[in-house]
C-alpha cells in the first residue's frame, strides 16, 4: 500500500491525457470560438456546443464509474451557488428547464476536473504569444496603411445576426482599436490579465513576458485593461515590499514605480491616452449618462425596483423583469441588450442576496491558504465584476481555476513537508 508521500509525489507527476489537453484548449479558446455560429444551428456558438458535448462526455463517463460523483477540485461553494441558482430560477418562474444552468454544471465539472495546471500554463502562454504577435501585426498595419488584417477565421459565420460576416470584417479592418482574434479589445484584455498574474507570480514567471503583456494591455485602450493593470500593479508593489527586500531594493522599486506613474501620465497625454481617458470618463459622467455609465450602473436601478422577496431570492421571470424595466425611466435601458448586466448586478438580479453571499463565500474560501498568484486573480475577478459582464464567463473560470490550482499546490506542498518531516523523525 502506497504511503501518502508517494501518492502526493505521483499526483504531481501524473501524465496529462488527450482529453485533458483538449479541455484546456477549449477553455482558453472559448472567447474566440464563441463569436462563431455552429453550422446548422441558428444562434448557438461553436464554443457552446463543443464545451457542452465534452462536458456531457466527461460527466456521464464519470457517473458510470462512480455514481457519487466525488470531486476534489471543484470548489464546494461554486456547486452550492449553481444549486441555489437552479432553485431560484425555478421558484421565481424562470422556467422548468434551465438549460444554461444545467450546461453550467457540465462546464464546472469539465474545466475544474480536467485542467492540469502545468499543461494549462504552457498552453496559455503559447496562445497568449500568438494572440499578442497578431495584435502587433494589426497595430503596425493599421498605423501604416489605415487598414488591418482581421482575426476572423475564414469559412466561419459570425453568430451576431445584426450584420453579415463580410460587413463585420469591413468595419473591423478600419476600427480604431485592434482586438487580435477576439470580438472586441475588452475580451482580449480579460484573456491577458490572468496570464499577466501568472507571469509575475507563478512558477516559471518572466518579467520580460509580463512587460510585453502589460504594454499590450495599455495599447488595447480598454477600461478592463486599465482597471486590471492598476490592481495587478498595486498587488505587485505590495508583494515586493512584503518580500523582505533590503532598503536599497525598496528605493529602486519606488523609483521604478514613480517612473511608471510618470510614463502613464505621459501616455495619457497622447492621442491613444486621451481616447482611453474619454472612455473611462464616460463611466463616471453623470451628466451625459453615456453607454459606459448606463452599463455599469443600470442594473442597480433595476435591483432597487424589486420587492423584498425578489431582492433576497432573485428574479428570473422575463415578463416580471420587463415590468420592472418599464417602471424605470426610459433612458436607463436605452442602450444595448436589456439582459446586459455586469458580474455583481447579475448576482443581485438573478440570485438575490442569497446567491451573492454564496459567491462571496466562494471567493473567501479560495482566498484562504492561497498564494499571491491565486489571490491576485481573485482580486481582478472581483474588480472587473463591477464593470463587465463576466459572470461564469471563460475569464471568470480561468481566474477561479488558477486560484484553486495555486491553493491546491500550496496545500500539497505543506502536506508534503509535514509528511517528510514526520518520516525523518521516525
HELIX and SHEET records of a PDB file:
HELIX    1   1 UNK A    4  UNK A   12  1                                   9    
HELIX    2   2 UNK A   18  UNK A   33  1                                  16    
HELIX    3   3 UNK A   46  UNK A   65  1                                  20    
HELIX    4   4 UNK A   76  UNK A   91  1                                  16    
HELIX    5   5 UNK A   99  UNK A  114  1                                  16    
HELIX    6   6 UNK A  117  UNK A  145  1                                  29    
HELIX    7   7 UNK A  165  UNK A  173  1                                   9    
HELIX    8   8 UNK A  185  UNK A  201  1                                  17    
HELIX    9   9 UNK A  207  UNK A  220  1                                  14    
HELIX   10  10 UNK A  223  UNK A  242  1                                  20    
HELIX   11  11 UNK A  247  UNK A  268  1                                  22    
HELIX   12  12 UNK A  271  UNK A  284  1                                  14    
HELIX   13  13 UNK A  291  UNK A  304  1                                  14    
HELIX   14  14 UNK A  308  UNK A  313  1                                   6    
HELIX   15  15 UNK A  318  UNK A  327  1                                  10    
HELIX   16  16 UNK A  330  UNK A  333  5                                   4    
HELIX   17  17 UNK A  343  UNK A  367  1                                  25    
HELIX   18  18 UNK A  372  UNK A  385  1                                  14    
HELIX   19  19 UNK A  394  UNK A  425  1                                  32    
END                                                                             
